[in-house]
Amino acid sequence: MEPAGRPSAATSRSLNPWPLLASLAVFAAGLVLCALGQWRVGLWTCAGGLVLAGVLRLVLPRRAVGLLRVRHQAVDVVLLLGAGVAMAVLAYLR
């Protein structure tokens, strides 16, 4: 039982879907480009979606970040930006 006047962890977490949907839309556009044969442009676009998610997680306040908030902020940012940079490097090298 939570102390009076203090919200539980489940109710204090924001479920704002817009930051996640924005980054997923960019990532999905990249997948469509890959399916249409433009694989290098598609990989760059997918990498942009991951980097966008990482940047949004970094700059948005805790209440506005919504469904992008999975773990601690530093872990989320490092994983998203790292995956985006790795995908961009792969697109550049191939």
Phi, psi and omega in degrees: 000134181279146175298152182299135177086356181246121181288151177286167181297325181292324182274340181276345180280130179280141179250032179297117184273348192294318177298319179293317180295324178296313180290324177292326178296318178294316180298317179295323176298322176295320177295322177296317178298320177298318181293333179274003177099354177267065191293324182290315177295322178297319178294320177298321180292318176299318178298321177297323177296320178292319178294320177301316179298318179296318179292318177298319179296327181285318190264335182284145176292161184307321182285337184261346186287334172062231187285354173286344181276104181247307180241200175297149186304316182297319180294314179301313183295314181297317181293315181292313180292322178297317178294321179295317179292318178299318179293322178294321178295317177298321178293325181287321185283331185273000000 
